[in-house]
Amino acid sequence: MSGHHCHRCGSSLHPGAMKCSGCMAGVVYGATANELRRAAKIGAGAVLAVWCYVVAYSLPAVVVGCTAALVGGVLLRKISGRARAHMVRTVTDQRARTV
């Protein structure tokens, strides 16, 4: 059969399935919520670190830096989501599912 298979039990996954019919693991299409959250934190941290390194410490610079960090986090979260949009995986952790 063509299509996707469960990485845990090897059963065929039907298009649009929410659970594996063999082992009842949850099916995740695209990036998991944990992966998106991690990408947002990395993006925000990277932008803030670069901003603090380049710009002198002053109140306006800190405000702009924090705003830029939030924007960087959102952008990296979107990029990570798009990069993993084609992925289909099975997970057992309910918190790892997409939102």
MMTF fields as JSON, N, C-alpha, C and O atoms, coordinates in Angstrom:
{
  "mmtfVersion": "1.0.0",
  "mmtfProducer": "UNKNOWN",
  "numBonds": 395,
  "numAtoms": 396,
  "numGroups": 99,
  "numChains": 1,
  "numModels": 1,
  "chainsPerModel": [1],
  "groupsPerChain": [99],
  "chainIdList": ["A"],
  "bondAtomList": [4, 2, 8, 6, 12, 10, 16, 14, 20, 18, 24, 22, 28, 26, 32, 30, 36, 34, 40, 38, 44, 42, 48, 46, 52, 50, 56, 54, 60, 58, 64, 62, 68, 66, 72, 70, 76, 74, 80, 78, 84, 82, 88, 86, 92, 90, 96, 94, 100, 98, 104, 102, 108, 106, 112, 110, 116, 114, 120, 118, 124, 122, 128, 126, 132, 130, 136, 134, 140, 138, 144, 142, 148, 146, 152, 150, 156, 154, 160, 158, 164, 162, 168, 166, 172, 170, 176, 174, 180, 178, 184, 182, 188, 186, 192, 190, 196, 194, 200, 198, 204, 202, 208, 206, 212, 210, 216, 214, 220, 218, 224, 222, 228, 226, 232, 230, 236, 234, 240, 238, 244, 242, 248, 246, 252, 250, 256, 254, 260, 258, 264, 262, 268, 266, 272, 270, 276, 274, 280, 278, 284, 282, 288, 286, 292, 290, 296, 294, 300, 298, 304, 302, 308, 306, 312, 310, 316, 314, 320, 318, 324, 322, 328, 326, 332, 330, 336, 334, 340, 338, 344, 342, 348, 346, 352, 350, 356, 354, 360, 358, 364, 362, 368, 366, 372, 370, 376, 374, 380, 378, 384, 382, 388, 386, 392, 390],
  "bondOrderList": [1, 1, 1, 1, 1, 1, 1, 1, 1, 1, 1, 1, 1, 1, 1, 1, 1, 1, 1, 1, 1, 1, 1, 1, 1, 1, 1, 1, 1, 1, 1, 1, 1, 1, 1, 1, 1, 1, 1, 1, 1, 1, 1, 1, 1, 1, 1, 1, 1, 1, 1, 1, 1, 1, 1, 1, 1, 1, 1, 1, 1, 1, 1, 1, 1, 1, 1, 1, 1, 1, 1, 1, 1, 1, 1, 1, 1, 1, 1, 1, 1, 1, 1, 1, 1, 1, 1, 1, 1, 1, 1, 1, 1, 1, 1, 1, 1, 1],
  "groupList": [{"groupName": "MET", "atomNameList": ["N", "CA", "C", "O"], "elementList": ["N", "C", "C", "O"], "formalChargeList": [0, 0, 0, 0], "bondAtomList": [1, 0, 2, 1, 3, 2], "bondOrderList": [1, 1, 2], "singleLetterCode": "M", "chemCompType": "L-PEPTIDE LINKING"}, {"groupName": "SER", "atomNameList": ["N", "CA", "C", "O"], "elementList": ["N", "C", "C", "O"], "formalChargeList": [0, 0, 0, 0], "bondAtomList": [1, 0, 2, 1, 3, 2], "bondOrderList": [1, 1, 2], "singleLetterCode": "S", "chemCompType": "L-PEPTIDE LINKING"}, {"groupName": "GLY", "atomNameList": ["N", "CA", "C", "O"], "elementList": ["N", "C", "C", "O"], "formalChargeList": [0, 0, 0, 0], "bondAtomList": [1, 0, 2, 1, 3, 2], "bondOrderList": [1, 1, 2], "singleLetterCode": "G", "chemCompType": "PEPTIDE LINKING"}, {"groupName": "HIS", "atomNameList": ["N", "CA", "C", "O"], "elementList": ["N", "C", "C", "O"], "formalChargeList": [0, 0, 0, 0], "bondAtomList": [1, 0, 2, 1, 3, 2], "bondOrderList": [1, 1, 2], "singleLetterCode": "H", "chemCompType": "L-PEPTIDE LINKING"}, {"groupName": "CYS", "atomNameList": ["N", "CA", "C", "O"], "elementList": ["N", "C", "C", "O"], "formalChargeList": [0, 0, 0, 0], "bondAtomList": [1, 0, 2, 1, 3, 2], "bondOrderList": [1, 1, 2], "singleLetterCode": "C", "chemCompType": "L-PEPTIDE LINKING"}, {"groupName": "ARG", "atomNameList": ["N", "CA", "C", "O"], "elementList": ["N", "C", "C", "O"], "formalChargeList": [0, 0, 0, 0], "bondAtomList": [1, 0, 2, 1, 3, 2], "bondOrderList": [1, 1, 2], "singleLetterCode": "R", "chemCompType": "L-PEPTIDE LINKING"}, {"groupName": "LEU", "atomNameList": ["N", "CA", "C", "O"], "elementList": ["N", "C", "C", "O"], "formalChargeList": [0, 0, 0, 0], "bondAtomList": [1, 0, 2, 1, 3, 2], "bondOrderList": [1, 1, 2], "singleLetterCode": "L", "chemCompType": "L-PEPTIDE LINKING"}, {"groupName": "PRO", "atomNameList": ["N", "CA", "C", "O"], "elementList": ["N", "C", "C", "O"], "formalChargeList": [0, 0, 0, 0], "bondAtomList": [1, 0, 2, 1, 3, 2], "bondOrderList": [1, 1, 2], "singleLetterCode": "P", "chemCompType": "L-PEPTIDE LINKING"}, {"groupName": "ALA", "atomNameList": ["N", "CA", "C", "O"], "elementList": ["N", "C", "C", "O"], "formalChargeList": [0, 0, 0, 0], "bondAtomList": [1, 0, 2, 1, 3, 2], "bondOrderList": [1, 1, 2], "singleLetterCode": "A", "chemCompType": "L-PEPTIDE LINKING"}, {"groupName": "LYS", "atomNameList": ["N", "CA", "C", "O"], "elementList": ["N", "C", "C", "O"], "formalChargeList": [0, 0, 0, 0], "bondAtomList": [1, 0, 2, 1, 3, 2], "bondOrderList": [1, 1, 2], "singleLetterCode": "K", "chemCompType": "L-PEPTIDE LINKING"}, {"groupName": "VAL", "atomNameList": ["N", "CA", "C", "O"], "elementList": ["N", "C", "C", "O"], "formalChargeList": [0, 0, 0, 0], "bondAtomList": [1, 0, 2, 1, 3, 2], "bondOrderList": [1, 1, 2], "singleLetterCode": "V", "chemCompType": "L-PEPTIDE LINKING"}, {"groupName": "TYR", "atomNameList": ["N", "CA", "C", "O"], "elementList": ["N", "C", "C", "O"], "formalChargeList": [0, 0, 0, 0], "bondAtomList": [1, 0, 2, 1, 3, 2], "bondOrderList": [1, 1, 2], "singleLetterCode": "Y", "chemCompType": "L-PEPTIDE LINKING"}, {"groupName": "THR", "atomNameList": ["N", "CA", "C", "O"], "elementList": ["N", "C", "C", "O"], "formalChargeList": [0, 0, 0, 0], "bondAtomList": [1, 0, 2, 1, 3, 2], "bondOrderList": [1, 1, 2], "singleLetterCode": "T", "chemCompType": "L-PEPTIDE LINKING"}, {"groupName": "ASN", "atomNameList": ["N", "CA", "C", "O"], "elementList": ["N", "C", "C", "O"], "formalChargeList": [0, 0, 0, 0], "bondAtomList": [1, 0, 2, 1, 3, 2], "bondOrderList": [1, 1, 2], "singleLetterCode": "N", "chemCompType": "L-PEPTIDE LINKING"}, {"groupName": "GLU", "atomNameList": ["N", "CA", "C", "O"], "elementList": ["N", "C", "C", "O"], "formalChargeList": [0, 0, 0, 0], "bondAtomList": [1, 0, 2, 1, 3, 2], "bondOrderList": [1, 1, 2], "singleLetterCode": "E", "chemCompType": "L-PEPTIDE LINKING"}, {"groupName": "ILE", "atomNameList": ["N", "CA", "C", "O"], "elementList": ["N", "C", "C", "O"], "formalChargeList": [0, 0, 0, 0], "bondAtomList": [1, 0, 2, 1, 3, 2], "bondOrderList": [1, 1, 2], "singleLetterCode": "I", "chemCompType": "L-PEPTIDE LINKING"}, {"groupName": "TRP", "atomNameList": ["N", "CA", "C", "O"], "elementList": ["N", "C", "C", "O"], "formalChargeList": [0, 0, 0, 0], "bondAtomList": [1, 0, 2, 1, 3, 2], "bondOrderList": [1, 1, 2], "singleLetterCode": "W", "chemCompType": "L-PEPTIDE LINKING"}, {"groupName": "ASP", "atomNameList": ["N", "CA", "C", "O"], "elementList": ["N", "C", "C", "O"], "formalChargeList": [0, 0, 0, 0], "bondAtomList": [1, 0, 2, 1, 3, 2], "bondOrderList": [1, 1, 2], "singleLetterCode": "D", "chemCompType": "L-PEPTIDE LINKING"}, {"groupName": "GLN", "atomNameList": ["N", "CA", "C", "O"], "elementList": ["N", "C", "C", "O"], "formalChargeList": [0, 0, 0, 0], "bondAtomList": [1, 0, 2, 1, 3, 2], "bondOrderList": [1, 1, 2], "singleLetterCode": "Q", "chemCompType": "L-PEPTIDE LINKING"}],
  "groupTypeList": [0, 1, 2, 3, 3, 4, 3, 5, 4, 2, 1, 1, 6, 3, 7, 2, 8, 0, 9, 4, 1, 2, 4, 0, 8, 2, 10, 10, 11, 2, 8, 12, 8, 13, 14, 6, 5, 5, 8, 8, 9, 15, 2, 8, 2, 8, 10, 6, 8, 10, 16, 4, 11, 10, 10, 8, 11, 1, 6, 7, 8, 10, 10, 10, 2, 4, 12, 8, 8, 6, 10, 2, 2, 10, 6, 6, 5, 9, 15, 1, 2, 5, 8, 5, 8, 3, 0, 10, 5, 12, 10, 12, 17, 18, 5, 8, 5, 12, 10],
  "groupIdList": [1, 2, 3, 4, 5, 6, 7, 8, 9, 10, 11, 12, 13, 14, 15, 16, 17, 18, 19, 20, 21, 22, 23, 24, 25, 26, 27, 28, 29, 30, 31, 32, 33, 34, 35, 36, 37, 38, 39, 40, 41, 42, 43, 44, 45, 46, 47, 48, 49, 50, 51, 52, 53, 54, 55, 56, 57, 58, 59, 60, 61, 62, 63, 64, 65, 66, 67, 68, 69, 70, 71, 72, 73, 74, 75, 76, 77, 78, 79, 80, 81, 82, 83, 84, 85, 86, 87, 88, 89, 90, 91, 92, 93, 94, 95, 96, 97, 98, 99],
  "secStructList": [7, 7, 1, 3, 3, 7, 6, 6, 6, 7, 7, 3, 3, 7, 6, 6, 7, 1, 5, 7, 6, 6, 6, 7, 7, 3, 3, 3, 3, 1, 1, 7, 2, 2, 2, 2, 2, 2, 2, 2, 2, 2, 2, 2, 2, 2, 2, 2, 2, 2, 2, 2, 2, 2, 1, 7, 7, 7, 2, 2, 2, 2, 2, 2, 2, 2, 2, 2, 2, 2, 2, 2, 2, 2, 2, 2, 2, 2, 2, 2, 2, 2, 2, 6, 6, 6, 7, 3, 3, 3, 3, 1, 7, 4, 4, 4, 1, 7, 7],
  "xCoordList": [0.831, 0.0, 0.867, 1.93, 0.411, 1.135, 0.606, -0.416, 1.289, 0.863, 1.801, 2.953, 1.289, 2.098, 1.847, 0.783, 2.872, 2.788, 3.173, 3.976, 2.598, 2.908, 4.339, 4.741, 5.112, 6.503, 6.594, 7.643, 5.518, 5.535, 5.169, 5.873, 4.064, 3.592, 3.627, 3.474, 3.827, 3.912, 2.578, 2.546, 1.474, 0.163, 0.059, 0.699, -0.754, -0.983, -1.878, -2.863, -1.537, -2.344, -3.215, -2.716, -4.496, -5.431, -5.365, -5.153, -5.539, -5.488, -6.519, -7.697, -6.062, -6.935, -7.166, -7.928, -6.519, -6.718, -6.172, -5.158, -6.842, -6.401, -5.659, -4.885, -5.894, -5.219, -4.83, -5.487, -3.752, -3.318, -4.299, -4.665, -4.727, -5.685, -5.018, -5.707, -3.685, -2.99, -2.648, -2.948, -2.02, -1.542, -2.229, -1.93, -3.135, -3.906, -3.047, -3.461, -1.857, -1.039, -1.662, -2.248, -1.542, -2.077, -1.264, -0.047, -1.931, -1.273, -1.112, -2.075, 0.1, 0.38, 0.729, 1.626, 0.03, 0.307, 1.039, 0.486, 2.263, 3.055, 3.838, 4.103, 4.207, 5.006, 4.133, 2.956, 4.724, 3.991, 3.989, 4.771, 3.104, 3.021, 4.335, 4.76, 4.983, 6.261, 7.345, 8.164, 7.362, 8.358, 8.153, 9.122, 6.908, 6.618, 6.99, 7.542, 6.685, 7.017, 8.526, 9.011, 9.266, 10.722, 11.311, 12.237, 10.771, 11.253, 11.007, 11.85, 9.857, 9.553, 10.527, 10.979, 10.85, 11.79, 13.191, 13.871, 13.62, 14.954, 15.026, 16.015, 13.988, 13.964, 13.991, 14.731, 13.19, 13.154, 14.486, 14.98, 15.071, 16.358, 17.477, 18.327, 17.478, 18.533, 18.446, 19.46, 17.249, 17.083, 17.452, 18.124, 17.026, 17.338, 18.836, 19.39, 19.493, 20.936, 21.701, 22.622, 21.33, 21.995, 21.733, 22.639, 20.498, 20.156, 20.959, 21.477, 21.067, 21.828, 23.318, 24.002, 23.818, 25.233, 25.542, 26.597, 24.627, 24.885, 24.551, 25.286, 23.47, 22.952, 23.357, 23.403, 23.648, 23.972, 22.737, 21.606, 22.964, 21.866, 21.217, 21.813, 20.01, 19.195, 17.743, 17.434, 16.862, 15.47, 14.809, 14.157, 14.952, 14.344, 14.927, 14.204, 16.216, 16.837, 16.313, 16.128, 16.073, 15.551, 14.113, 13.749, 13.299, 11.918, 11.896, 11.158, 12.696, 12.765, 13.311, 12.839, 14.289, 14.868, 13.866, 13.81, 13.075, 12.051, 10.977, 10.507, 10.593, 9.624, 10.194, 9.505, 11.442, 12.089, 12.212, 12.102, 12.435, 12.525, 11.186, 11.143, 10.105, 8.783, 8.502, 7.987, 8.838, 8.64, 9.511, 9.056, 10.753, 11.641, 11.115, 11.222, 10.555, 9.97, 8.793, 8.668, 7.937, 6.774, 7.218, 6.688, 8.19, 8.659, 9.297, 9.029, 10.137, 10.773, 9.752, 9.902, 8.717, 7.641, 6.928, 6.636, 6.646, 5.984, 6.881, 6.415, 8.163, 9.1, 9.198, 9.206, 9.273, 9.362, 8.093, 8.166, 6.961, 5.692, 5.597, 5.126, 6.036, 5.996, 7.001, 6.742, 8.152, 9.165, 8.712, 9.145, 7.848, 7.396, 5.966, 5.366, 5.415, 4.015, 3.741, 2.626, 4.719, 4.526, 4.691, 4.428, 5.11, 5.408, 4.129, 3.179, 4.125, 3.054, 3.73, 4.519, 3.418, 4.057, 3.034, 1.961, 3.365, 2.522, 3.222, 4.44, 2.444, 2.989, 2.129, 0.935, 2.737, 1.982, 1.706, 0.771, 2.511, 2.338, 1.254, 1.408, 0.174, -0.925, -0.531, -1.119, 0.454, 0.887, 1.667, 1.833, 2.148, 2.964, 2.135, 2.683, 0.845, -0.012, -0.056, 0.236, -0.425, -0.524, -1.739, -2.683, -1.689, -2.78, -3.718, -4.711],
  "yCoordList": [-1.196, 0.0, 1.247, 1.277, 2.256, 3.526, 4.36, 4.024, 5.429, 6.294, 6.198, 5.782, 6.586, 6.631, 5.403, 4.785, 5.076, 3.931, 4.373, 5.289, 3.718, 3.997, 3.571, 2.463, 4.442, 4.103, 3.139, 2.536, 2.992, 2.101, 0.667, -0.265, 0.475, -0.889, -1.269, -2.443, -0.291, -0.574, -0.609, -0.86, -0.362, -0.35, 0.807, 1.846, 0.61, 1.657, 2.734, 2.42, 3.995, 5.112, 5.633, 6.0, 5.663, 6.168, 7.694, 8.307, 8.328, 9.798, 10.432, 10.074, 11.359, 12.068, 11.354, 11.84, 10.206, 9.45, 10.232, 10.919, 10.126, 10.787, 9.813, 10.24, 8.513, 7.484, 6.327, 6.053, 5.663, 4.46, 3.342, 3.167, 2.59, 1.503, 0.311, -0.52, 0.209, -0.921, -0.72, -1.581, 0.411, 0.617, 1.786, 2.066, 2.467, 3.589, 4.803, 5.624, 4.918, 6.113, 7.27, 7.06, 8.479, 9.644, 9.969, 9.782, 10.453, 10.821, 12.336, 13.069, 12.809, 14.239, 14.601, 14.008, 15.558, 16.077, 17.398, 18.342, 17.486, 18.703, 18.729, 17.686, 19.918, 20.086, 19.91, 20.273, 19.352, 19.224, 20.566, 21.462, 20.686, 21.926, 22.189, 23.339, 21.138, 21.31, 21.803, 22.638, 21.303, 21.755, 23.221, 23.968, 23.634, 25.036, 25.95, 27.031, 25.511, 26.302, 26.472, 27.558, 25.386, 25.446, 26.379, 27.138, 26.324, 27.205, 28.671, 29.526, 28.962, 30.338, 30.822, 31.966, 29.96, 30.347, 30.569, 31.517, 29.709, 29.864, 31.14, 31.87, 31.412, 32.63, 33.883, 34.822, 33.903, 35.067, 35.248, 36.371, 34.174, 34.26, 34.72, 35.516, 34.222, 34.601, 36.08, 36.777, 36.549, 37.963, 38.856, 39.871, 38.493, 39.308, 39.309, 40.344, 38.17, 38.1, 38.965, 39.686, 38.898, 39.73, 41.204, 42.03, 41.535, 42.929, 43.469, 44.584, 42.7, 43.154, 43.271, 44.117, 42.448, 42.501, 43.73, 44.346, 44.082, 45.153, 46.529, 47.486, 46.643, 47.952, 48.25, 47.358, 49.522, 49.956, 49.799, 49.87, 49.587, 49.376, 50.706, 51.525, 50.905, 52.059, 51.604, 50.58, 52.326, 51.906, 51.756, 50.74, 52.728, 52.532, 51.325, 50.62, 51.084, 49.94, 48.627, 47.664, 48.575, 47.36, 47.098, 45.955, 48.152, 48.003, 47.499, 46.568, 48.105, 47.675, 46.254, 45.46, 45.928, 44.579, 43.52, 42.448, 43.807, 42.844, 42.668, 41.555, 43.765, 43.679, 42.862, 42.012, 43.119, 42.36, 40.887, 40.027, 40.577, 39.186, 38.482, 37.33, 39.152, 38.556, 38.303, 37.247, 39.267, 39.103, 37.958, 37.154, 37.887, 36.808, 35.448, 34.484, 35.359, 34.106, 33.668, 32.495, 34.614, 34.305, 33.867, 32.904, 34.58, 34.225, 32.841, 32.067, 32.516, 31.204, 30.099, 28.989, 30.401, 29.415, 29.137, 27.982, 30.167, 29.979, 29.224, 28.344, 29.564, 28.882, 27.407, 26.549, 27.111, 25.725, 24.958, 23.801, 25.575, 24.934, 24.628, 23.557, 25.552, 25.331, 24.275, 23.513, 24.228, 23.246, 21.828, 20.88, 21.676, 20.344, 20.06, 19.089, 20.885, 20.737, 19.416, 18.899, 18.866, 17.631, 16.376, 15.276, 16.504, 15.348, 14.725, 15.429, 13.409, 12.667, 11.693, 10.849, 11.812, 10.969, 10.496, 11.085, 9.438, 8.983, 9.307, 9.17, 9.737, 10.1, 9.476, 9.249, 9.202, 8.686, 9.769, 9.646, 10.838, 11.921, 12.874, 13.482, 13.012, 13.868, 15.337, 16.098, 15.747, 17.154, 17.496, 18.675, 16.502, 16.745, 17.012, 17.351, 16.863, 17.034, 18.477, 19.402, 18.651, 20.0, 20.702, 20.07, 22.006, 22.793, 23.219, 23.896],
  "zCoordList": [0.0, 0.0, 0.0, 0.62, -0.688, -0.656, 0.5, 1.097, 0.811, 1.905, 3.086, 2.961, 4.221, 5.427, 6.294, 6.253, 7.083, 7.986, 9.391, 9.568, 10.375, 11.773, 12.059, 11.703, 12.7, 13.005, 14.192, 14.416, 14.946, 16.107, 15.741, 16.128, 14.992, 14.727, 13.252, 12.917, 12.36, 10.938, 10.209, 9.005, 10.913, 10.269, 9.291, 9.46, 8.273, 7.288, 7.901, 8.569, 7.674, 8.173, 7.046, 5.983, 7.277, 6.287, 6.258, 7.304, 5.097, 5.02, 5.963, 5.945, 6.766, 7.697, 9.018, 9.853, 9.224, 10.469, 11.652, 11.535, 12.785, 14.008, 14.93, 15.786, 14.758, 15.558, 14.643, 13.639, 15.017, 14.313, 14.649, 15.811, 13.643, 13.889, 14.565, 15.156, 14.492, 15.096, 16.558, 17.385, 16.894, 18.272, 18.973, 20.134, 18.293, 18.834, 19.211, 20.03, 18.617, 18.834, 18.061, 16.999, 18.58, 17.902, 16.659, 16.642, 15.623, 14.376, 14.346, 14.576, 14.064, 14.004, 12.567, 11.967, 12.035, 10.699, 10.859, 11.425, 10.376, 10.505, 11.8, 12.398, 12.23, 13.451, 14.692, 14.695, 15.738, 16.991, 17.721, 17.404, 18.697, 19.474, 20.204, 20.31, 20.709, 21.405, 20.453, 20.835, 19.23, 18.253, 17.893, 17.753, 17.742, 17.431, 18.599, 18.396, 19.815, 21.006, 21.148, 21.466, 20.907, 21.005, 19.948, 20.234, 18.722, 17.66, 18.015, 17.742, 18.622, 19.019, 20.096, 20.054, 21.053, 22.111, 21.558, 21.951, 20.659, 20.06, 19.236, 19.305, 18.46, 17.648, 18.501, 18.207, 19.554, 20.436, 21.144, 21.248, 21.627, 22.318, 21.408, 21.809, 20.184, 19.243, 18.88, 18.849, 18.61, 18.255, 19.432, 19.251, 20.621, 21.798, 22.092, 22.462, 21.935, 22.171, 21.178, 21.562, 19.922, 18.908, 19.179, 19.068, 19.534, 19.802, 20.981, 20.914, 22.049, 23.227, 22.921, 23.499, 22.037, 21.674, 20.82, 20.97, 19.934, 18.974, 19.535, 19.293, 20.271, 20.687, 22.136, 22.983, 22.391, 23.755, 24.637, 24.156, 25.925, 26.847, 27.221, 27.92, 26.753, 27.126, 27.104, 26.495, 27.743, 27.834, 26.461, 26.22, 25.552, 24.222, 23.493, 22.789, 23.653, 22.984, 23.555, 22.811, 24.854, 25.48, 25.017, 24.742, 24.931, 24.46, 23.023, 22.702, 22.165, 20.768, 20.682, 19.868, 21.502, 21.501, 21.911, 21.307, 22.931, 23.36, 22.296, 22.057, 21.66, 20.567, 19.411, 18.847, 19.065, 17.993, 18.364, 17.489, 19.627, 20.072, 19.907, 19.475, 20.242, 20.046, 18.574, 18.207, 17.735, 16.294, 15.767, 14.953, 16.227, 15.808, 16.223, 15.465, 17.403, 17.868, 17.023, 16.67, 16.702, 15.865, 14.466, 13.913, 13.903, 12.561, 12.524, 11.605, 13.509, 13.514, 13.753, 13.242, 14.527, 14.738, 13.424, 13.114, 12.655, 11.356, 10.385, 9.66, 10.369, 9.473, 9.835, 8.953, 11.122, 11.573, 11.215, 10.8, 11.366, 11.019, 9.543, 9.158, 8.711, 7.267, 6.833, 5.902, 7.507, 7.138, 7.45, 6.796, 8.441, 8.839, 8.414, 8.876, 7.549, 7.154, 6.448, 6.527, 5.768, 5.008, 5.862, 5.376, 7.097, 7.945, 8.512, 8.852, 8.605, 9.26, 10.205, 9.779, 11.507, 12.518, 13.529, 13.662, 14.238, 15.339, 16.645, 16.761, 17.628, 18.933, 20.018, 19.822, 21.156, 22.293, 23.317, 24.108, 23.317, 24.274, 23.779, 22.72, 24.517, 24.098, 24.032, 23.264, 24.825, 24.814, 23.56, 23.248, 22.835, 21.663, 20.414, 19.365, 20.518, 19.345, 18.879, 19.637, 17.626, 17.08, 17.662, 18.136, 17.614, 18.172, 17.081, 17.349]
}
